[in-house]
Amino acid sequence: QFKDKAGKDRENASLGLLAYPSLMAADILVYRATHVPVGEDQKQHLELTRDIAQKFNNDFSARIQALGLGVEMQVGDETVHGYFPITEPVIGGPAARIMSLRDGSKKMSKSDPSDLSRINLTDDADTISKKIKKAKTDPDALPSEVDGLASRPEAENLVGIYAGLAEMTKEAVLKEYGGQQFSVFKPALADLAVEKLAPIAGEMRRISADTTYVDNVLKDGGQRAGALAEATMRSVRDIIGLLQD
């Protein structure tokens, strides 16, 4: 991902971009997460997290057991006492990877310069509908089979979005809309997107207006997260033999 995002300007790429997988691993491990929802493009980063956890568990297995920390787990053919869970990725659903509304070969991203390329959770009903109706498509009707989407990235993306919002399979969507033109499918998708997403924007606006509530939630969440992280760090220091504060 560093190579893709840095492109030809690698000399000016930030350390944050290069070190991102390590920072992501730290965020996961400090809370000893067992499962993490990720996109396909994040699986490699999660593999690094798993490698770090396995290495730590294997190297300090005896110490972890002596301190009564962690649980017995299998690492390859070896049974060790591990402190960090081997985090599993959660990747699922027909819309696990949503692509740009302007280019079906690129992932939908908040950093895309075109606001029409994405649906923001803050978009109101009219904006959501406009973006769906302006989404790039091709002149052909929707196919009746999923295989017919293989060389049509924009069509596949819109069908996937519909499937995700309606909690249907792509096959079921095409059974209903196969043979239809986008002039029929897009309005149906726009109505569905508004139905599912507009209430989220409304609730965000309601909550954002109550700044005291937002501040209290952030403070409470920070305290809870801090307590979990500190407990992990104290245990890690004990395991590797560092003096505590």
N, C-alpha and C positions, 0 to 999 in steps of 0.2 A: 504493500500500500504506500510506503514511503516513496518508492520509485515512481509509482503512478501519480501521486499528488505533487511530488517535487518536480517531476518532469525534467525539462532541460535546465531549470534554474536551481540545481541542487546545492550550489555554493551558498545560496541565500536561504536555503530551507532551515527552519528552526529546529532546535534540539527537541522541542515539544513534539514535533512531527516524527522525528526519528525515534524518540524514546516512548512514543505513545503505547506500544505493546507492553512495555515494562510497567508503565503507569496504570494501564488497564489491569494487568495482573495484580498489582499491589492493591487496587481498589477491590478486586474480587477476593483476594486472599485475606485481607485484613478483617473481612466480615465472615470468613470461612463459608462462603456460599457453596451450596451443593448443586444448584442449577442456575444458569444465566441465560436469559433470552437474547439471542444474537442473530444477526443476519449472516448469510453465507459468506460475505466478505470479511466477517470477523472471526471465522472459525480458526484461522491460523493464529490469531492473537490468543484465543482460548487454549490452543494447543501449547503455547508458551506457558500459560498459567498452569496447566496440568503438568508440564515438565518440571516447573519450579516446585510445585507441591510434591511431586513424586520424589524429586531429588532431596528435598528437605526431609520428608518422611523416612526415606531410606537411610540417609546419613545419620539421623538422630533418633532412629527407632528405639534403641536401647534406653536412651535418656528419656524419651517420651513415655516409655513404659514405666521406668523407675519413678517418674514424677506423677504417674497416674493420670496423664493427659492423653487425649486422643482415643482412638479405637483401633482394633485390629483390622487390617485391610490387606487385600492382595495387590501387590505391585509386580506385574509380570508373573513369574513362577514363584516369587518369594512372598512370604507373609511377614508384614511389618506392623509395628504400632505407629499409626500415622496421626499427625495432628491436623493437617490440612486435608479437607475432602478433595477428591479428584473431581473437579467441577464438570458437570455434564452440560452440553449446549442444549438449549430449547429452541428448535427451529421447526416451525410447523405452519400449517394453514395454507390455503391457496394464494394468499397475498403476502407471503413472508418477505418477499423482495419486490417493492413497488418501484416502477421505473418512472422517469420523467414524462410529463404529459406532452412535452415538445420533442422528445427524442427517446424512443422506446429502447434504445441500446444503452442508455445511461441511467444510473440510479436516481430516483427522486431525492433532491438534496436542498437543504435550506441555504446552501452557499451558491446555488445556481443564480446567475444574474437575472434570469427571467422569472418574475413572480408567477407567470402563467405556467411554469413547469411543475408546480407543486400545489398541493392543498395544505394550507396552514391550519392548525387547530384553532386559530383565532379568526379564521375567515367566516363571514356571515353567510346566510343562505344564498343571497344573490351572487356573491363572489364565487362560492363553491359551484353553483350552477353554471356561471359564465365560464369558469376554467374547464369544467368537464365538456361543455359544448364547443369550446375552442381547442380542445385537445387534438393533437395531430393524429390522423388516421390515413387509410388508403381508400381508393374508390370501390373496392370490392365488397360484396356482402359478407357477413359473418359466416364461417364454415359451420357444418353440422357436427364435425368431429374435431377433437383437440389437436390431432395431427395437422390439421389445416392451418393452425396458428404458427407452425414452426418457423416460417420465413416472414412472419408479419408481426414484428415486435410491438408496434403500437396497438394493434388489435389484441394481441395476447395480454398486454398490460391492462387494457380497459376491461377485458373479460375477467382477468385476475382480480382487479379491484372490485368489480361487481360480485364475484364469488366470495371474496373476503367479507364484504359488507353484508351480504345476504346469508352468509354462513352456508354456502352451497359449494359444490364442486364445479370446476370449469365445465365438466361434461354436462352437468345439470343446466348450467347457464346456456350452453350452446344448444341443448335440447329445446330450450324455450325460445332462443333468439336466432338459432341457425337459419341462414337464408335471408335474414333481415338486413337492411341497410343501416348504416350508422345514424342516419336521420331518424330512425326509430329507436335504436339502442341507446344513443347518447342521452336523449331526454329521460329515458327510463333510469339510466345510471345516475343522471343528475338528481332526479327526484329521490332515489335511494340514498345517495351521498348526503343530500340535504337532511333527509330524515334521520340518518345515523350520526352525522357530524355536527350539524348546526346546534343541537342541544349542548354539545361539549363547549363550543365557543360561548354560548350564552351563560353556561355555568362558570366558565373562566372569567367572563366579564363581571359576573355577580361576586365571585370570590375576590377578584382583584380590587374591587371597589371597597372591600372591607380590609384596609391595610393592617389594622390591629390583629385581626384573625390570621392573616397571612404571616405577620411577624411572629405570632405565637406558635403557629405550626412549624415555621422554619426553626425557631428556637428549640422547640420540643424535639423535632427531628434531629437537629444537630446534637443535642444532649444525648439522645438515645444512641445515635451513631457513634458519638465520641466514646461513650461507655463501652460499647462493643469493641471498638477499635483498640481502646486502651487495655481491655482484658486480653485481647489477642497479643498485643505487643508485650505485655508483662509475661505471658506464657512463653512467647518466643524468646525473650531475654533469658528466662529461666532455663529453657531447653538448650540454648547455645552457650550458656554460662556467663552472660554479661551481668555486671552489677546493676541492681535496680536503683532508681533515684531515691 
